[in-house]
Amino acid sequence: MHDFLSAARARHEEMLGFTRELIAIPTENPPGNCYGAAVQAIVARLRALGFEAQIAGDCVLSFIGSGERTVYFSGHYDVVPAQSREQFEPAVKGANLFGRGSSDMKSGLAAMTCAAAMLRDSGALSNGRIGLVFVPDEETAGPRGSRFLEAEGLLGRNAIAMLTPEPTGGVVWNANRGAITLRVALRGKIAHVGRQREGVNAFEKMLAVADAVRELKKEVEERATAYRIAPEPLRRSILMMGGQCGSGSGFNAVPQECWFTIDRRINPEENFETEKRRLLEELGGCDVEILQEGAAAGTEEDCSAGRALAGAMRRVTGRDASFEMCPGLLETRFYAARGIPAFAYGPGLLTVSHGPNEFVPVERIAECAAIYAETAAELLG
C-alpha cells in the first residue's frame, strides 16, 4: 500500500497553512457569520489542487476520481462563538496549533482535503471517487448544511462510506445520541409585589412544571446504552433542565413570564419520537419552542468500512482502534439513516473544543490525512 503517512508529512506546511487560513475566518454559529468568506477560501483551495468545486447554498462539494462508488469525507466549517477575538489569530506554540476551530474542526477539513489529493496522486481512484463535502451549521443541527443537502437530494449519493473529522481524541465515534432541545415559557400576570394577589406568578407555575419534568428525568436517567462510552456514568440517557433560564422584570414585581431550556439527549436504543412525545406531554399548557432536534444513529464497527478504518489507524498510529458513542449529535446521522456506514475520527480533542484555549496537536493532522487516505484506498480498491 502507498505510504500515505510520509506523503501527508510532506504536505505538513500546506495543511497547516489551510487550517490557519480557515481559523482566521470567524465563522461563528450562532449567528452564522462569514459563511461566504469561508466558502470562497475553500473553493480557492480546491481549485488550487486541481479539483472542481460545486457550490450549493452555503455548502461546497467536490468529487475526485472516476466511477460512481463514493467515499465521503464531510466536515463543517462553522464554529461556536469565541470567548475573545484573539481566538481568530491562529498561533503555533510548541507542538500545537491554537485558535477557534483548530480542533473542531478546521484542521480536520485540511486533513480530509489533503487525503483526497494524496489519493488522486497515488492513482488509487480509478475505481471510485472521494466526495469532499464542506458544510455550515453543524453547531446548530445543520439547517443550512447537511439538512439542506439532504432536502436538495445532494447528500450521500452512491455512498459506500462516510468519514467526518470531528475532534474524537484518538477514538472512533460510531454512534451518537439524539437530541431535542426546547425553550419552555410560562405566562403570568404582572403586579406590584404589594398587590401580588392581583397577579399570576409565572415563576411559581414554572416550579410545578419543573417538578413534573424532574420525575421524568429520574426515569430517563435509569436507562443506559449498550454502546461504549467512557466514563461509565455517561452511558445513562440524559435530561437536563435550566441550561438557560429567565424570569420577570424586577425583584418587586410579580413575574409575568418565566422560561427555561430543556436538553434531552436520547440513546440510540430509545425511540426518538416516543421520547419527544413523552417530553412534550409533560409540558402541556406551556409555550414550547423547539431549538434543535436530531435523531440518534449508529454504525456497526465490524463492517467493511469499520474494519478498513481500524486497520488504517493501526498502521498509521500503531494503536488499536477504540469505537465509542459520541456524547452529542454527529453529522454521521444523516448518512447512517440511509444505511451508509458512517464514522467520526479527527485530529482534534473534544476536551479543549469550544473552550478558550482550543488547540490541535499538529502531528495529528498528518496522521488523520493518512488514515483517511488508507481507509478510502482499501474501500475503493
VOBAFI-773013 format. One record per atom (N, C-alpha, C, O, CB): x, y, z. Coordinates in steps of 0.02 Angstrom, whole numbers, plus 50000, padded with zeros to 5 digits. Glycine has a CB too. Example, Ala and Ser with C-alpha at 12.3 -4.5 7.8 and 13.67 -1.06 7.14 Angstrom:
# VOBAFI-773013
506604971650390;506154977550390;506604983550390;507124983450423;505654977650452;506424988850354;506844994750357;506455000250394;506705005750402;507044997050286;
# end
This chain:
# VOBAFI-773013
500424994050000;500005000050000;500445006250000;500995006350028;499525000050061;500195011449969;500565017849965;500725020450035;500315019650081;500155023049925;501295023650043;501495026450108;501175033350116;501475038550103;502285027050113;500545033250137;500175039550142;500415043850200;500355049950198;499435038050150;500685040750253;500915044750309;501505049150289;501535055050306;501105040250369;501975046250253;502545050350229;502315055750182;502555061450184;503075045850194;501835054050139;501565059050092;501215064650129;501265070550111;501085055850042;500845062950183;500505068050222;500995072550258;500905078650261;500025064750272;501515069550286;502015073650321;502375078350272;502575083850292;502535069150356;502445076250210;502745080650160;502295086650144;502525091750120;502895076750096;501655085850158;501165091250147;501005095050211;500495098550215;500525088450116;501425094350261;501305097450326;501155104950322;500655107250348;501905096250372;501595108650289;501505115850286;500885117750247;500545122650264;502115119150254;500725113950197;500125115050157;499495114450200;499055118750198;500095110150098;499465109050239;498885108050283;498855113250338;498315115850354;498895101050313;499435114750367;499455119750420;499225126550394;498855130150428;500165120250450;499445128350335;499255134750306;498515135250293;498205140450306;499635135950242;498215129850267;497495129950253;497095130350318;496595133850323;497285123650213;497325126650369;496995126950434;497015133950463;496505136550487;497315121950483;497585137150460;497655143950486;497215148850448;496905153250477;498395146250482;497185147950382;496755152350342;496025151750363;495675156750368;496835150650267;495805145650376;495105144550396;494975147150466;494445150050479;494935137150392;495445146150512;495355148650580;495265156250581;494875158850620;495965146750624;495625159650537;495595167050536;494925169650510;494795175650516;496155169650492;494505165350483;493835167350461;493355165850517;493245159950532;493625163650394;493055170850550;492645169750610;491945167250594;491455171050598;492595176150650;491895160850577;491265157950557;490845155850618;490645150050624;491385151850512;490725160550662;490375159050725;489635157450712;489295160750674;490435164850774;489415152250745;488715149950739;488475147450806;488755142650833;488655144450685;487945150550835;487595156250805;488025162650807;488475163250849;486925157350841;487865167350761;487275167750717;487385164950647;486905164450609;487045174750711;487995163150629;488135160950561;488535166050522;488355167950466;487495159350524;489085168450553;489485173750523;489955171250469;490205165550473;489885177350577;490085175350420;490645174550372;490625168050333;491145165550311;491295174950410;490035165250322;490005159050284;490255160150212;490595155950185;489285156450283;490075165850183;490295167250114;491055167350108;491325164750059;490015173750091;491385170350156;492125170650155;492415163650161;492915162150128;492385175250211;492115159550203;492365152650210;492275148750145;492725145050124;492015149150268;491705149550114;491575146050051;492095148149999;492365143949963;490865147650025;492245154649995;492735157049947;493425153949960;493775152049913;492785164649949;493625153550023;494275150750041;494305143350024;494815140949998;494425151850115;493775139750037;493765132550023;493785131349947;494165127149924;493135129250053;493385135049910;493375134249837;494065135849808;494295132349764;492835138849806;494375141149833;495045142949808;495545137349821;495965135849779;495285149449841;495505134349880;495965128949897;495845122849851;496325119949826;495885126849970;495225121149841;495065115349798;495315116549727;495615112049697;494305114149797;495205122449701;495415123949633;496175124049627;496455122249575;495125130549609;496515126349680;497245126249679;497515119149675;498065118049648;497515129749742;497135114349701;497335107349698;497125104049632;497275098249620;497035103549756;496775107849590;496535105049527;495865101549533;495685097749488;497035100349500;495505102649587;494845099649597;494305104449573;494375110549578;494735097849671;493765101649547;493175105749532;492795106849597;492825102749643;492725102249479;492435112449601;492055114049661;491335115849641;491225119749595;492375119949699;490865112849677;490155114249666;489895117849728;489955115249784;489755107649652;489595123649719;489305127449775;488555126249775;488215127249725;489465135049769;488305124149833;487585123049842;487375126649905;487505124249960;487405115349846;487065132449898;486915136549956;487555138749989;487985141849957;486475132750006;487635137050053;488255138550089;488705132450095;489175132350134;488085141150158;488565127250055;488955121050056;489405120749995;489265123849943;488485114950059;489935116950001;490395115849945;490495108349938;490615104849987;491085119549956;490445105949876;490555098849861;491075098249806;491135102449762;489895095349841;491465092849809;491955091449758;492035083849752;492085080349802;492645094849774;492045081449690;492105074249678;492745072849639;492875075849587;491485071449640;493145068349666;493805066949639;493845059449624;493735055349669;494375069149687;494005057649562;494055050649543;493575048949488;493285053349456;493935046249603;493495042349475;493055040049422;492595034649449;492715031749501;493465037449362;492055033349411;491565028449434;491045031749479;491045037749488;491905022849470;490615027649507;490065030149548;490165028949623;489965033049664;489415027049526;490465023249641;490555021749713;490945027349746;491485029249723;490915014849723;490675029949800;490965035949830;491075035149905;490625032949941;490515042049817;491675036749927;491815037549998;491795045050013;492175048949983;492525034350018;491365046950059;491285054050075;491725055950134;491735052450185;490555055650090;492075061450127;492405064950182;492005071350192;492025075850149;493175066350167;491655071850247;491205077650258;491385081050323;491475077850374;490465075450258;491435087750321;491605091450381;491265098250382;491035100750330;492355092350387;491225101250441;490895107750448;491405113250461;491915112250494;490385107550506;491255119150433;491705124850441;491445130050490;491795134950503;491825128050374;490845129150517;490625133850568;490925131950635;491125126250647;489845133850573;490965136850680;491245135950747;490785139150798;490375143450781;491965138950752;490845136950860;490465140250913;490765147150926;491345148350911;490465135850979;490365151750955;490625158450969;491265158351011;491335154251057;490095162651003;491715162850996;492345163351031;492275167051097;491815171151105;492875166650988;492725165651144;492745169451206;493125175951199;493045180551239;493065165251261;493555176451147;493915182651132;494085182751059;494125177451027;494555183251176;494195188751031;494345189350960;495045186550945;495195184950887;494295196650937;495465186050995;496135183350984;496115176050961;496595173550932;496545183851048;495565172750974;495505165750953;495485165050877;495565159450851;494875162650983;495375170450842;495385170250768;496065172450741;496135174050681;494835174650740;496565172550785;497255173850765;497655167550777;497955166750831;497555180050804;497665162850729;497985156350741;498725157050757;499075161250730;497905151950680;498945152750804;499645153050826;499895145950841;499555142150875;499715157650887;500485144450816;500805138150833;501245139250894;501685143650894;501225135350773;501125135350946;501525135651007;501755128551023;501355124251041;501115138651067;502405127451016;502665120751026;502385116050974;502455117250913;502495118251096;502085110650997;501825105450951;501085106450934;500785102150903;501915098650982;500795112150955;500075113150948;499915119450909;500275124450911;499755113351016;499345119250873;499075125050839;498455127350878;497985123450887;498895123450765;498465133650900;497925136450939;497465140750895;497695143650846;498205140550998;496835141050914;496355145450881;495665142350881;495595136250885;496575146950809;495155146550875;494465144050873;494365139950809;494465142350754;493955149950877;494155133750819;494055129150763;494665124950747;494625120650703;493865132950703;495225126150781;495815122050768;495675114650779;495895110450741;496405124350812;495315113250833;495145106350850;494485104250819;494405098650794;495125105450925;493995108750821;493315107250799;493095112250746;492805117350763;492825107450859;493215110950682;493595105450655;493965107550592;493985103850543;493145099550642;494255113650593;494565116250533;495205112550515;495385112150456;494705123650541;495555109950565;496135105650549;495905099350514;496245096750470;496525103850613;495315096850533;495035090950500;494875092250428;494955087850385;494425088650537;494635098250412;494485099950342;495125099850301;495135097450244;494155106950338;495665102450329;496315102250294;496545095050284;496805093350231;496845106250333;496455090850336;496675083950331;496295080150278;496595076450238;496595080450399;495635080950275;495245077150227;495375079550155;495355075650108;494495077650243;495505086050147;495665088750081;496335085950058;496415084150000;495685096350083;496815085750103;497475082850088;497405075450070;497735073050024;497955083750147;496985071850107;496885064750093;496635063650022;496855059049987;496405061650143;496165067850001;495905067149933;496445068449881;496485064849831;495325072049921;496865073449893;497415074849847;497915069049844;498145067349790;497775081349867;498075066149901;498545060549902;498255054549866;498615050949831;498725058649974;497615053249874;497295047649840;497315048549765;497465043849728;496575046749864;497175054549742;497215055949670;497925054849645;498035051549594;496985063149655;498405057649680;499095057349657;499375050249659;499835048649621;499525061949700;499095046049702;499345039149708;499035034549656;499255028749649;499205036449777;498535036849619;498195032749570;497685028049600;497485023149568;498695028749532;497465029349662;497005024849696;496275025949679;495845022349705;497095025549770;496125030749636;495425032549623;495205030649553;494815034249522;495315039949634;495455025149527;495245022849461;494595018949463;494275017749411;495785018649429;494385016849523;493795012649530;493295015549580;492915011849611;493985005549550;493315022049588;492865025249636;493065032349649;493565034749622;492855021349702;492675035749690;492775042949699;492815044649773;492575040949817;492205046949666;493115050449786;493055053749850;492565059549841;492615063349793;493755056349876;492105060049887;491655065849888;491835070249947;491725068450004;490915063549893;492115076049932;492265080949985;491655085349996;491375088049948;492885085349967;491445085950058;490845089850075;491025094550132;491245092350185;490245085150094;490915100950121;491045106150171;490385109550187;490065112450143;491585111350146;490165109250250;489505111850268;489555116750326;490025116350366;489035106050286;489075121250332;489005125450391;488465122550437;488175117250423;488835132750372;488345126050491;487755124950535;487765118250572;487245116250599;487135125350495;488335114850575;488345108650615;488215110150688;487905106150723;489015105150607;488455115850712;488385117550782;487665119050802;487505119350861;488825123550799;487225119850752;486515121250766;486075116450726;485545118350702;486335128450748;486285110150721;485885104650693;485825104650618;485435100650591;485215104850723;486185108950582;486265108150510;485745110950463;485695108350407;486305101450497;485345116150481;484825118450434;485095120950367;484765120050316;484435123750465;485675124150367;485965126650305;486535122150280;486865123650231;486225133850314;486635116650315;487175112050298;486925105350274;486615104850221;487625111150357;487045100150313;486865093350292;486115092550284;485885088950239;487115088250343;485725095850326;484995095450318;484785098450251;484335095950218;484645099050377;485105103950231;484965107150167;485155102450109;484765101550063;485355113750160;485745099350113;485955094750060;485475088850054;485325086649999;486665092250073;485235086450111;484755080950111;484115083050076;483855079250035;484605078750184;483865088950091;483245091350060;483325092349985;482845091549947;483025097950092;483925094149964;484065095349893;484245088949855;484375089249794;484625100449886;484265083349889;484455077049857;485185076449841;485375072749796;484065076349795;485605080149877;486325080349863;486735076549914;487345076349909;486555087449860;486415073549963;486785070450018;486875062950007;486385059349999;486435071750085;487495060750006;487635053650008;487485049649945;487375043649949;487265050650062;487485052849887;487355049249825;487895043949812;488495045549815;487305054049765;487685037849799;488135032249782;488665031049835;489225028749820;488475033749716;488505032449898;488995031849952;489095024549972;488615020649976;488785035950012;489725022849985;489875016450017;490135017450087;490175012650126;490385012549975;490315023550105;490545025150173;490595032750180;490635036350131;491225021750189;490595034950243;490685042050258;491125042750319;491045039050368;490005045650269;491595047450316;492025049150373;491965056650386;491925060550339;492765047050361;491945058550450;491945065650467;492465066950521;492495063250570;491235067950491;492885072050513;493455073150559;493285077150621;493585082350635;494005076550522;492795074750659;492635077850723;493215076750772;493625072250763;491975074950752;493245080850825;493805080250874;493695074450921;493455075350977;493875086750914;493865068450899;493705062350937;494235060350987;494135055651025;493595056750889;494805063850988;495305062551039;495625055751034;495815052851085;495015063351105;495685053050973;496035046650964;495585040650960;495825035150944;496505045751018;494935041350975;494475035750968;494055036850905;494095042050873;494025035151031;493645031850889;493165032350834;492465032750864;492295028850908;493225026350785;492075037450840;491365037750860;490955034350806;490925036650749;491125045050871;490635028750824;490215025250776;489475025850793;489055022650762;490405017850775;489305030150841;488615031350859;488555038150891;489045040950915;488345025750906;487945040650891;487815047050926;487135046950959;486675043450937;487865052950877;487085050851011;486435051851042;486005056350998;486255060550960;486515054951112;485345055451004;484885060350976;484805066151023;485015065851081;484195057050961;484515071550998;484425077551039;483765080951023;483565081350965;485015082451029;483435083251074;482885087851066;482965093251120;482965091751180;482185084251072;483045099351097;483165104951142;482585109851138;482385111851083;483835108551124;482305111551195;481695115551198;481795121851239;482195122051286;481125111451228;481435127051220;481355133051262;480635133051285;480165133451245;481535139751223;480545132651350;479885131951380;479705138451416;480085140751459;479855125951429;479145141451399;478935147751430;478245147051461;477795143751434;478925153451377;478175150151519;477525150451554;477325157651563;477755161951577;477555146751623;476685159051555;476435165951559;476065167051625;475725162551651;475965167351499;476135173051650;475775175051710;475465181851700;475285183751644;476235175151771;475395185551754;475115192351751;475515196651800;475575195051859;474345192451769;475795202151774;476205206451815;475785210351865;475215212251851;476605211351771;476075211451924;475755215651975;476305217952023;476825214752028;475185211652014;476175223352059;476645225752110;476675220552165;476175217352181;476425232652138;477275219752195;477355214752247;476865215852304;476625211052334;478055214852273;476705222252319;476235223552373;475525221552357;475105221052402;476255230852390;475385220352293;474715218252272;474775211752232;474445210852181;474365223852230;475215207352257;475375201352218;474775196952204;474775193152155;475905197452253;474265197252246;473675192952235;473285194952173;472855191252149;473225193252296;473435200852147;473115202952085;473495200452024;473255201151968;473055210652083;474075197652035;474475194951980;474455187451977;474145184152019;475195197351986;474795184751928;474885177451921;475635176251913;475945178751866;474475174551859;475925172551960;476645171751963;476885166251915;476795160251928;476865170052035;477185168351859;477415163551809;477985159151836;478055153351815;477655167151746;478385161851882;478925157851910;478655152051950;478915146451946;479375162351954;478135153251990;477845147852029;477525142651984;477535136652000;477335150652079;477235144751929;476965139951880;477525135651851;477445129651840;476585143651823;478105138951840;478675135251813;478905129851862;479095124451840;479245140051798;478895131351927;479125126451976;478715120051973;478985114551979;479095129352046;478065120751963;477635114851958;477805110751895;477825104651898;476895116951957;477915114251840;478105110751779;478775107251787;478865101451768;478125115651719;479255110751817;479925107951826;479905101751871;480285097051860;480395113151856;479475101751921;479405095951965;479185089851925;479435084251935;478905097352022;478705090851879;478465085251838;479015082751791;479095076751782;477845087451797;479385087451762;479925085451717;480485081951756;480815077451730;480205091651680;480585083951818;481105080851859;480935073451873;481385069351877;481185084651925;480295071851880;480095064951888;480255060951825;480485055251829;479345064451905;480125063951767;480305060651705;481055059751700;481295054651675;480035064651645;481425064751722;482165064351721;482415058351760;482865054851738;482465070851751;482125057051819;482335051351859;482245044851821;482675040451822;481935051051925;481675044251786;481545038151748;482025037551689;482315032251677;480815038151722;482105042951652;482535043051593;483245041051610;483555037151574;482525049951560;483505043751664;484215042851679;484365036151713;484925035051735;484445048451722;483865031751718;483985024851738;484195020651678;484445015051687;483365021951770;484085023151618;484225019251558;484955020251537;485245025651544;483755021351500;485255014851511;485955015251488;486015012151419;485675007351402;486425011551538;486455014951379;486585012351312;487055006451315;487465005851360;486865017751267;487005002051266;487474996551259;488104998651222;488604995051223;487144990751223;488095004451189;488695006851155;489215008951207;489045011251262;488515012851109;489845008051188;490385010051233;490445017651236;490415021051185;491055006951211;490535020151296;490675027251307;490975027851376;490735024751423;490035031751299;491505031751383;491845032351447;491825039651471;491835044251430;492585029951441;491785040551538;491735035451590;491045032351593;490575034751561;491915038451658;490975027151632;490365023151636;489725027151647;489225025651615;490435018151691;489715032251691;489085035951701;488815039251638;488215040751635;489195041251754;489235040351588;489005043551527;488555039051485;488255041351436;489585045851485;488505032651502;488065028151466;487325029651480;486885027451443;488215020951484;487195033351533;486505034951551;486195039951502;486525044551478;486475037751621;485555038951488;485185043851449;485145050351487;485255050551548;484465041151431;484985055851452;485075062551482;484445066751474;484135066951421;485665066151449;484265070151527;483775075551526;484035081051572;484075080151632;483055073051548;484205086651542;484475092251581;484015098251575;483805100151521;485185094051557;483855101251633;483455107351635;483875113251655;484365112551691;482865106451683;483685119151630;483965125351656;484635127451629;484985131551659;484025124951727;484835124651571;485455127051540;485425134651531;485935138051539;485575123651474;484835137051513;484695144251512;484015145251544;483575140951539;484715147051439;483925150951577;483285152351608;483225159851621;483715163451622;483185148351673;482605162051631;482495169151646;481785170151672;481345166151659;482605173451584;481695175651710;481035176851739;480965184151758;481425187251784;480925172451800;480375186951744;480175193351772;480555199351748;481035198851709;480225193051844;480335205151773;480645211551754;480965215151812;481325220051802;480115215951723;480845212951873;481135216251931;480965212451994;480495208551997;480885223451936;481375213652047;481275209852109;480625211452144;480395207652186;481855211052156;480325217252128;479735219452164;479105219152121;478625222852132;479825226452190;479115214752071;478535213952028;478395206452018;478855202552009;478635217451959;477765204652019;477575197752004;477785196151932;477595199751886;476795196652014;478175190851922;478425189451854;477865187251808;477475182751823;478955183951857;477835190751750;477305189051702;477535183651652;477125180951615;477105195251664;478185182151652;478435176751610;479015173351646;479405176651681;478655179451541;479075166951636;479655163151659;479815157951606;479365154651579;479525159751729;480445157251590;480635152451538;481265148751558;481675151251597;480735156051470;481345142851531;481945138851542;482035133951484;481565132751446;481905134951610;482635131351477;482765126551424;482795119451451;482945118251510;483415128251388;482635114751407;482705107651421;483125104751364;482985105851306;482015104051427;483635100951382;484045097551332;483995090051345;484275087451394;484795099951335;483655086551301;483555079351308;484005075751258;483945076751198;482805077351296;484465071651283;484915067851241;484715060451244;484705057451298;485665068851263;484565057651187;484215051251181;484695045851155;484995046751102;483605051951136;484755040451191;485195035051171;484935031551108;484335031651094;485275029951228;485385028451069;485165025251006;484625019851016;484215018750972;485755022150972;484625016551074;484135011251086;483435014051101;482945010251097;484355006851143;483375020351117;482735023351132;482395025751068;482725027451020;482815029251182;481725025751069;481355028151011;481285035651014;480985038351060;480655024751007;481565039050965;481585046350966;480895049450970;480775053851011;481955049050905;480435047250928;479775050250926;479385048950990;479015053251014;479375047650866;479475043051019;479145041551083;479405046051138;479015048751177;479255034251102;480065046951141;480355051151194;480165058451184;480055062051232;481115050351194;480135060751123;479925067551108;479205068651131;479045073651162;479995069151033;478775063951114;478065064551132;477975064551208;477585068551235;477655058851102;478335060251243;478265059951316;478485066551348;478165068951395;478685054251344;479015069451322;479255075751350;478755081251338;478605085151383;479935077551319;478495081651278;478005086951262;477365086151301;477035091051318;477855086951187;477175079951317;476575078851358;476655081851427;476165084251456;476435071351363;477255081751454;477365084751520;477335092351518;477285095551570;478045082551547;477355095151458;477385102451451;476725105251424;476715110851398;477955104351405;476195101551430;475545103951408;475365110451444;475445110951505;475005098651420;475115115351407;474955121751437;475515126751435;475415132651452;474735120851507;476115124551416;476685129051410;476785131151337;476555127651291;477335125651437;477105136751327;477325138551260;478005135151248;478475136451285;477385146451252;478045130951197;478645127051185;478925128651116;478575128251066;478495119451191;479565130451115;479925131551052;480465126251046;480865125351092;480235138751049;480475122650990;480995117650978;481605121150949;481585123850894;480745112050930;482155121250987;482765124550966;483175120150919;483485122650872;483185126451026;483185113650933;483525109050888;483255102050900;483025100450955;484295109250897;483285097950849;483145090850858;483525086850806;483605089050748;482385089450854;483755081050826;484115076650781;484105069650809;484145068650869;484845079050771;484045064850765;483965057850786;484625054750806;485165056850784;483645053850731;484585049750849;485165045550865;485315041150804;484885039950762;485035041250928;485935038850801;486135034450746;486735030350767;487095032150813;486295038450682;486825024750733;487405020550748;487605016350688;487185014550646;487265016150808;488235014650684;488505010250632;488895004650666;489295005950711;488955014150581;488774998450646;489144992850675;489894993650660;490084995150603;488884986150647;490304992750710;491024993550700;491314988050657;491814989050623;491384993750766;490994982150658;491254976450620;490934976050550;490674970850531;491144969850658;490964981650514;490754981750444;491384983050403;491914984550431;490194987050430;491344982750337;491944983550296;492264990250307;492884990750310;491774982650222;491864995550313;492145002250324;492455002750392;492995005850400;491595007650316;492134999850443;492424999950510;493074996150514;493544998450547;491924997050560;493104990450481;493734986550481;494284990250443;494864990150464;493614979650449;494104993450387;494604997150349;494885002950390;495485004250390;494304999750283;494445006550425;494655012150466;495095009750523;495615012750538;494045015950494;494895004350556;495295001650612;495984999450588;496485000650622;494924995750645;496014996250530;496654994050504;497104999950487;497704999750500;496554989850443;496815005150458;497205011150441;497475014450504;498045016650505;496785016150401;497065014850556;497295017950618;497865013950649;498345016850675;496715018450668;497815007450645;498345003150674;499005004150637;499535004550667;498134995750672;498965004450571;499575005250531;499885012150540;500505012850543;499425004050457;499475017350545;499735024150549;499965025950619;500485029050627;499205029050526;499575024050669;499725026250738;500045020850780;500345022350832;499095028550771;499995014550759;500255009050799;499795007050856;499975003050898;500915010950827;499185009850857;498705008350911;498075005250882;497875006750826;498535014750951;497775000850921;497134997950901;496585003150907;496595007450951;496964991750945;496095002750863;495545007450864;495055005850920;494914999950933;495175007450796;494805010950953;494295010251004;493665013750978;493685019750963;494525013151073;493115010150974;492485012850949;492045014751009;491945010751054;492125007850903;491775020851007;491355023251062;490765027251033;490755029050974;491765027551111;490285028551076;489735032951059;489905040151076;490165041551130;489085030851095;489765044651030;489865051851043;489345054151093;488765052251088;489815055950977;489535058251142;489045060751191;488545065651163;488045067151195;489405063851249;488675068351103;488225073251073;487975071051005;488015065150988;488565079951068;487725075850966;487495074550898;488095073950851;488625076750864;487025080150874;487995070350797;488505069650745;488175070250676;487605068150667;488895062950751;488545073050628;488305073250560;488265066250528;487935065350477;488755077750517;488595061450558;488545054550533;487825052150530;487655047650491;488955049850576;487385055050572;486695052750575;486335053450508;485905049350492;486315056550629;486505058550469;486165059550405;486335053850357;485915052050315;486375066250375;486935051050363;487145045650319;486925038950346;486685034750309;487905045850310;487015037850411;486815031550442;486075030150433;485875024450426;486995031550516;485665035450433;484945034550423;484785031750354;484255028950344;484595041250433;485255032450307;485165029750240;485515023050232;485565020350176;485445034650188;485755020150287;486095013750284;486815014250262;487115009150244;485735009350238;487095020250262;487795021350242;488245020750303;488135024450351;487875028250206;488745016450304;489205016150361;489535022950371;489835025650324;489735010550351;489495025550431;489735032350444;490095032650511;489835030250562;489145037450443;490685035550510;491115035850569;491405042850577;491535046350528;491665030650566;491525044750639;491885050950654;492565049250682;492635045250728;491485055350704;493075052450653;493755051950678;494135058050653;494125059550594;494115045250655;494455061550699;494805067650679;495415068950722;495535065550771;494345073450681;495795074050703;496425075650738;496325079250804;496775079350846;496865079650694;495745082250814;495645086550872;495465082950936;495395076750937;495105091450856;495395086850989;495245084351056;494585087351080;494515093451082;495825085951105;494115083051099;493475085551124;493565089551188;493185094151203;492985079851135;494075087751228;494175090851293;494335098251289;494225101951337;494735087351330;494605100651232;494765107751225;494315111251175;494335117451170;495495108551204;493915107551138;493475110651089;492955114951124;492715113351178;493125105251046;492795120651093;492305125551118;492575129651176;492235134151200;491675121951140;493185128251199;493455131851256;493895137651236;494015138751177;493845127151299;494135141551286;494535147551272;495235146051247;495565150451219;494565151751333;495485139951258;496165138251237;496155132251189;496545127551197;496605136651299;495715132551141;495655127051093;496295126151053;496595131051030;495055128251046;496505119951044;497105118551005;497045111650974;496625107550993;497745119151048;497485110350926;497545103750896;498285101950894;498695106050875;497235103550825;498475095750913;499165093550904;499325093150829;498985089550792;499285086650939;499825096750808;499965097450736;500095090750703;499865089550647;500555102150725;500455086350736;500625079850706;500005075750691;500005071750644;501085075950753;499475076750729;498875072750719;498515074650653;498125070650628;498395073650777;498645080550627;498325082450564;498575077950508;498185075350469;498475089850547;499235076950505;499515072450454;499285065250465;499145061750417;500285072850456;499265063050527;499025056250542;498315055250517;498155050150488;499075054850617;497885060250530;497185059650508;497145059250432;496765055150406;496785065650534;497525063450398;497525063250325;497725056450299;497425053750252;497995068650296;498245053550329;498485046950308;497965041550322;497855037050280;499135045250343;497645041850379;497125036950397;496545037350349;496285032150327;496885038050470;496325043350333;495775044050285;495965041250217;495575037650185;495565051450279;496565042750195;496785040450129;496835032750128;496605029650080;497465043450111;497125029750180;497185022450182;496505019150184;496395014150150;497605020350242;496055021950224;495385018950229;495025019050162;494755013950140;494965022750281;495035024750128;494695025350064;495025020950011;494685017849970;494685032550041;495695020650011;496045016549962;495845009249968;495755005749918;496805017249971;495775006750030;495564999850040;494844998750017;494694993749984;495634997850114;494405003350033;493695002550016;493575003049941;493124999749914;493275007750052;493975007049907;493875008049835;494315003649792;494265003749730;493995015349818;494754999749824;495224995649787;494904989649753;495244985749720;495774993349832;
# end
